[in-house]
Amino acid sequence: MPHNRRVRYGGGTSARLRRRLLAAAALAALAAAGVLATVPVLRDRSQHRLEQRADREVAATAQRARAALLAEPSAPGPALRDAADAVDGVEVLTVEDAGPGVRLVFRVRVAKTAASVFGWQRVNAGSCFAQVVRAAATPAPLERLPCPD
């Protein structure tokens, strides 16, 4: 019997295969854990961006209502109410006499829906604003208010 002969004690190839499979399973488990940890963060970030877009649209709609109100500064209260109500997404809450002008309080509501990797996301945003309209003086700035419940 020669001395250089190697003696294998069962399962040399299968032991290597088993180690490789265990390493692959560990990598797959690590990748799955990474995906599970990342998905909620990405979903929240996507939702936050949609909320920001909705808030910008609320502000833009309020500015359109303001422009409609200031287009005819000498109009009476009911005509100003109709002008603000004509803007999509605007609901006039009150119309009051404010000394030499009229003060309107209105609510702007916007619903945004967007498709994402995570399915459909939806946001309902809203804010209330006040605008004083005076016939002769320079217009007052648009004021953001807390909405009544």
ABEGO torsion letter per residue (X at the ends): XBAABBBBBEGAAAAAAAAAAAAAAAAAAAAAAAAAAAAAAAAAAAAAAAAAAAAAAAAAAAAAAAAAAAABAABBAAAAAAAAAABBGBBBABBBBBEABBBBBBBBBBBBBBBBAAEBBBBBBBBBBBBBBBAABBBBBBBBBBBBX
